[in-house]
Structures are given as structure tokens and as C-alpha cells.
Amino acid sequence: MSLEKQVMRKVSRRLVPLLMILYFVAYVDRINLGFAGLTMNKDLGFSPQVFGLGAAFFFVGYLILQIPGNLLIHKMGARRLTAAMAFAWGVFAVGMAFVWDANSFYAARFLLGAAESAFAPGMIFYISLWFPKQYRGRVLTLFILANPLAGVIGLPLSALLMQLHGVANLTGWQWIFIGEGFPAILLAFVAWRVLTDRPTDAKWLNDTEREWLVNAMEHDVAARKSLGFSKGRARRHAVLLAVIYFGIIMGLYGFGLWLPQIVKSFGASTFETGFISAIPYVGAALFMLFWGRRLDRKGNAGWHTAMACFLGCVGLVATAFASTGPIAVAMLTIAAMGLFAGLSTFWTTPTNLYAGSAAAASIGFIASIGHFGGFTGPYVMGLMLAATNSHAMGLCALAGALGLAGLLIWQYRDRGQSETHGPAVASASKQ
């Protein structure tokens, strides 16, 4: 086995499983509200507008602290900050079980979002410190694969936890938040022990392996810095990428937080809804693996992201006009495939464009502005449902945002230039 493969295998085995598990738990704690809301809304008297706004309030806290948190990861290191974030969001996720009215609901979602704010973009930046460009696409795909897996496993788990209704005088939806929030508290201690801030600190590599990785990452950073973006051009790219990410995230969270209610509207029981709602996530997980490998093999991140966005757009529109439950589930699966494949391939572009502190700031900015879509998507779905008594118009609004994201990311496709810095960078650097 070559030294390169030996080192990357060690790094992957050490870091990737833990990052995936952390993101899995984080995403479950974001979207389990969608399933809990099937009975929580009735128990607490929440209207569709209140539920949609509360779901969206997660992103208020998320947005406020995302850029500062991402810069702290660059300065302080991932180990301490990730452990602190996991502990905090676990506490607030469990706290969701004890909301009693709309204001406490909004506050709990705000605090959960604030606690999770720097995790996902911070880990994307962290991956860029440990994996050279030729490995980053597949690692980002595996990392983001935790999102659809959260649906595959988390929704049936929520259905099972709902069956604890009445135990310890708690409702089923309260047990969902307790049972799915507590693992984050335990993982905080695992992250403290396992994560290593930078390759230079990796005592679990021998001297030869560590030297190879440090040199490889220094070369990778130098390649990204050699793009020579002026500050103005770098900012323009960051703003455009943030708008693209807004469209993807609007579709993703509008879809994820309302999926159980869409499925239930076709006549499924609450228990059945948990398992049926997992089907789109199964399709998304399989397609993400295929699409990520195709990107590594073919290159051209912009094209792959655009095609995924267009696929998701078609799925959302088709769901809006589905006449039966089985057809709706099939179309929701197509939508999920496009949404999650677009999310995973999107991040290849900014991590190829920026390096060092510029990467931390730019990724934080893109994620922060883009996550306005996370506020907008669930809220728009709630408003449209209240106004029309149907999910159709809300789904079409999500599709419009996703289609626009596809059109904008299209300009980052490879146009046949040299791929010295990768197809997405070659395309972007010409502009």
C-alpha cells in the first residue's frame, strides 16, 4: 500500500465516522420536530403558521452565531468547540420536550439553532484541513450522507418513541425530543477525546505519515491561494454562492420539516407515517453515494450540483400535483434525491475556491446567508398551507427557489479549461 493511501485510510477511519455520527444526531434534532408536530400541534394548540414559524426560528439563532462560531473553530480548534456545541445542543434538544406555548416553542428552537450554528460549516472547514482536493468530494458526500440517514433511521425511531406515550406521564412527542436529544450530550465527550485540531497535532500518525499529510495539505492550500482572487472578486463569489445555497436550503428544510405532514395528509396513520416518510431518504442516500462518486470520477462540480437541483425541482413540482399517496411518495423520493445530492456536491465548489482564514470566513458567510432559506422554507410552507389548505403551492415555491439555484450554479460548471485546480475552480476563476 502506498504511503498516501495508508495515511488517508488512517485519517478517514479516525475522523469520518465520528463526524457522520455527530451530523446524524444534529440533523435528527433539527427535523424530529416534523414528526413530533403530528401530535404536539394538537396538544399545544399550534396553528400551521405557529408551527412553521417555530420550525423556522431554529435558523434565527443559527444565523446569528454561524460566522463567529466558524471563525472560532479556525482560531481555537475543532475539538473543544465541537464538544461544547454537541453538549449544548443536546441540552436544548431535550429541552424541546418541555415547551408549553408558542413563545417557549420559539425560544427553544432559537437556542437549539444557536447551539448548532457553527457545527456543519465548521466541520466542512475542518474537512478542508485534513483531506486534499482529490479526496474532499467523497468525504463531503459521506459527511452529508448523515442527513438522509437521519431520515432513514430517525423517522422510524420517532414513530417508535411516540409509542412511549404515557410513560412517566410524558406524551409521545416529548419522548421523541428526550430520546433523540440525549445522544448529543454523550457524543460531546467522545468528540473531546477523538478529534484532533490539525494534522501537525496528529500523534496517532507516525512521523512519516504526519509529514506526508502536512506537506500534502500545505500544497493543497497553496493551490487554492494561487487562484489570486482580489478581495472584491472573492466577495462576489461568496455572495453568489450564498444565494445558490439559500435556494438549496430553502428546498431542503421546507421539504424535511413538512414531509411527515405531507405523507400523513394522504391518509397514513401516525405510526405508518414514520416509516413511509423514511422512503424518500433511502432514495436520497443511495443517489448521493452514486452522484458523489460520479463527481469524483468525472469532475465538474457545478454541472453536478445544477443537475441535482433541477432533479429536485421536478420532484417537488410533481409532488404538488400527485393524485395518490404512492405517487406522492415516489415524487418525494425524486425530490429528496435532488435536494441531498445538490447539497453534498455544492460544497465542493467553495472548498476548492478558498483556503485558510478566508475559507473559514467564506464558508461561514455562505452557510449563514444560505440558511435564511432554512427560515424561509418551513415558514412559507406553513403560510401556504394556512391560506390554501394544501401543500401544493408551498411545494411549488420550494421548487422555484431550487430551480433558481440550479441556474446560478450552472456558471460554475467546467467549460473545458485546464483542471489544474479542479473543474469548479477553473470555471470560477475565469469570471
Rosetta blueprint (number, residue, H / E / L):
1 M L
2 S L
3 L H
4 E H
5 K H
6 Q H
7 V H
8 M H
9 R H
10 K H
11 V H
12 S H
13 R H
14 R H
15 L H
16 V H
17 P H
18 L H
19 L H
20 M H
21 I H
22 L H
23 Y H
24 F H
25 V H
26 A H
27 Y H
28 V H
29 D H
30 R H
31 I H
32 N H
33 L H
34 G H
35 F H
36 A H
37 G H
38 L H
39 T H
40 M H
41 N H
42 K H
43 D H
44 L H
45 G L
46 F L
47 S L
48 P H
49 Q H
50 V H
51 F H
52 G H
53 L H
54 G H
55 A H
56 A H
57 F H
58 F H
59 F H
60 V H
61 G H
62 Y H
63 L H
64 I H
65 L H
66 Q H
67 I H
68 P H
69 G H
70 N H
71 L H
72 L H
73 I H
74 H H
75 K H
76 M H
77 G L
78 A H
79 R H
80 R H
81 L H
82 T H
83 A H
84 A H
85 M H
86 A H
87 F H
88 A H
89 W H
90 G H
91 V H
92 F H
93 A H
94 V H
95 G H
96 M H
97 A H
98 F H
99 V L
100 W L
101 D L
102 A H
103 N H
104 S H
105 F H
106 Y H
107 A H
108 A H
109 R H
110 F H
111 L H
112 L H
113 G H
114 A H
115 A H
116 E H
117 S L
118 A L
119 F H
120 A H
121 P H
122 G H
123 M H
124 I H
125 F H
126 Y H
127 I H
128 S H
129 L H
130 W H
131 F L
132 P L
133 K H
134 Q H
135 Y H
136 R H
137 G H
138 R H
139 V H
140 L H
141 T H
142 L H
143 F H
144 I H
145 L H
146 A H
147 N H
148 P H
149 L H
150 A H
151 G H
152 V H
153 I H
154 G H
155 L H
156 P H
157 L H
158 S H
159 A H
160 L H
161 L H
162 M H
163 Q L
164 L L
165 H L
166 G L
167 V H
168 A H
169 N H
170 L L
171 T L
172 G H
173 W H
174 Q H
175 W H
176 I H
177 F H
178 I H
179 G H
180 E H
181 G H
182 F H
183 P H
184 A H
185 I H
186 L H
187 L H
188 A H
189 F H
190 V H
191 A H
192 W H
193 R H
194 V H
195 L L
196 T L
197 D L
198 R L
199 P H
200 T H
201 D H
202 A L
203 K L
204 W L
205 L L
206 N L
207 D H
208 T H
209 E H
210 R H
211 E H
212 W H
213 L H
214 V H
215 N H
216 A H
217 M H
218 E H
219 H H
220 D H
221 V H
222 A H
223 A H
224 R H
225 K H
226 S L
227 L L
228 G L
229 F L
230 S L
231 K H
232 G H
233 R H
234 A H
235 R H
236 R H
237 H H
238 A H
239 V H
240 L H
241 L H
242 A H
243 V H
244 I H
245 Y H
246 F H
247 G H
248 I H
249 I H
250 M H
251 G H
252 L H
253 Y H
254 G H
255 F H
256 G H
257 L H
258 W H
259 L H
260 P H
261 Q H
262 I H
263 V H
264 K H
265 S L
266 F L
267 G L
268 A L
269 S L
270 T H
271 F H
272 E H
273 T H
274 G H
275 F H
276 I H
277 S L
278 A H
279 I H
280 P H
281 Y H
282 V H
283 G H
284 A H
285 A H
286 L H
287 F H
288 M H
289 L H
290 F H
291 W H
292 G H
293 R H
294 R H
295 L H
296 D H
297 R H
298 K H
299 G L
300 N L
301 A H
302 G H
303 W H
304 H H
305 T H
306 A H
307 M H
308 A H
309 C H
310 F H
311 L H
312 G H
313 C H
314 V H
315 G H
316 L H
317 V H
318 A H
319 T H
320 A H
321 F L
322 A L
323 S L
324 T L
325 G H
326 P H
327 I H
328 A H
329 V H
330 A H
331 M H
332 L H
333 T H
334 I H
335 A H
336 A H
337 M H
338 G H
339 L H
340 F H
341 A H
342 G H
343 L H
344 S H
345 T H
346 F H
347 W L
348 T H
349 T H
350 P H
351 T H
352 N H
353 L H
354 Y L
355 A L
356 G H
357 S H
358 A H
359 A H
360 A H
361 A H
362 S H
363 I H
364 G H
365 F H
366 I H
367 A H
368 S H
369 I H
370 G H
371 H L
372 F H
373 G H
374 G H
375 F H
376 T H
377 G H
378 P H
379 Y H
380 V H
381 M H
382 G H
383 L H
384 M H
385 L H
386 A H
387 A H
388 T H
389 N L
390 S L
391 H L
392 A H
393 M H
394 G H
395 L H
396 C H
397 A H
398 L H
399 A H
400 G H
401 A H
402 L H
403 G H
404 L H
405 A H
406 G H
407 L H
408 L H
409 I H
410 W H
411 Q H
412 Y H
413 R L
414 D L
415 R L
416 G L
417 Q L
418 S L
419 E L
420 T L
421 H L
422 G L
423 P H
424 A H
425 V H
426 A H
427 S H
428 A H
429 S H
430 K H
431 Q L
